[in-house]
Amino acid sequence: MRCVIARFPFDLTKADVLHTMKGVKPEPVTGESVTIGRRRYPVKQVGQVITRQDRRDFSAGEVVRAMTRLGFTCRTVPTAAPALTVSPLQRASAMLGTSVA
């Protein structure tokens, strides 16, 4: 399948990616990841290995699109729910078991 990563075309197949990533130790996953075989790799690491380009030359989204089209499972980092801000008065009321309107 033809993929464009960092403005360069690549002809990638699932078998090629599996062969290229064989024996590569995964780095700790802190952001988006792709599952290749039984291992989870950071997307940027996979992009660097399969394209032989610097990680700064492409975005994680480009690699995620290519890996998804090849049939690999990609995961994104779940966004944290925004923390609710509670005033000191509301906190004290909750501790006393009463509610403040």
N, C-alpha and C positions, 0 to 999 in steps of 0.2 A: 504494500500500500504506500502511496506517495504522501509524505507528510512534509510540511514546511515548518521548520523550527529555526528561529533567529534568521529569517529571510533566506535560508538555504534549504533546498529540497533534499529529502532523504527517502529512499525506498526501503521501508521497514516491513518485516513480517514478524509475527509472534514468535516463530522459531528462532529468528535472528536475535531478537531481544533476549529470549531465554538463554541462548548460547552465549551472548555477550555478557550477561549478568551472572553467569555461572561462575562461582568461585569468588565473587565480589562480596566482601563483608559489608552488611548494611550499617550505615551511620545511625546514631540516635534520631528518631523521628520527632521533630518539634512542630512541623507544619503539615502540609499536604503530603500524602504518601500514596504509593502504588504497591500492590501486592503482586510479586512475581514469584511463582512457585509457592513455597510456604513462608516466604520472607516478606517483610514490609520495608520498603526503601523510601527515603525522602525523594520527592519528585525531582529536585534539582540534582541529586546524585545520579539518578537514572539518566537524566538528560545529558549530564556531563559524560557519562560512560558511553552512551550509545552514539552521541554526536561528536565526541572528542573536542568539544568547545568549552570555553570558560563558562562557569555558571552565571556570570553577569551578562552574558550575551543573549540569554533567552529568559522567558518568563515561565513560571510554574504552570500557568494556564495552557501554554503551548504544549508542554509535555503531557499534561493531564488529558488534553483533547486527543493527542496522538495515541496515548496508551489506552484510553477508553475506546477509541475506534479499533484498536488492535484486539480488544477483548479483555484487557486487564482491569482489575478492580482498583479504582482510585478513591481515596477518602480525603475529605477536607477536615480542617480543624473545626469542631463545633464552636459556635460563638457563645460566649457566656451571657447569661441573662443579666440585664442591667440591675445593679444593686438598688434596692429601695432605700431611699433616704428617710430616716426616722428622726424626728426632732427629740431633744431630751425630754420634753413634756410628754410626748407620745410614748417614749420608752418607759418613763416612770409610771404612766397610767397603765401600761401593759403589765408592769411588775405588780401593781396594786390590784389588778383585775378589773379595772374600770376602763371605760372608753372615753376618749376626748373627741368631740365632734369638730 
